[in-house]
Amino acid sequence: MGPGSPGSVWPLAGTLLVAVAASMVAGGEDCLWYVDRNGSWHPGFDCEFFTFCCGTCHQRYCCRDPLRLLTERQQRHCLAF
């Protein structure tokens, strides 16, 4: 296959996808302040590189599992209720 063949596009697309996903994961999703179920206030904190805020409205921690990601938008929603 030459440089202009359709098969040469996939490695580039895969590399681009990985770069976008990595920037989303490491995109500053840190844990904002929150109040736990006992009414205790917890200050916000930054997660290490390639980790992000996980948990619930009442308990937050840093993790690497994207299925447990708690975005800053979701965290702000918690503060409203």
Secondary structure as GFF3:
##gff-version 3
##sequence-region A 1 81
A	DSSP	three_ten_helix	6	8	.	.	.	ID=ss1
A	DSSP	alpha_helix	9	25	.	.	.	ID=ss2
A	DSSP	beta_strand	34	35	.	.	.	ID=ss3
A	DSSP	beta_strand	41	42	.	.	.	ID=ss4
A	DSSP	beta_strand	52	55	.	.	.	ID=ss5
A	DSSP	beta_strand	60	63	.	.	.	ID=ss6
A	DSSP	three_ten_helix	66	68	.	.	.	ID=ss7
A	DSSP	alpha_helix	72	80	.	.	.	ID=ss8
###
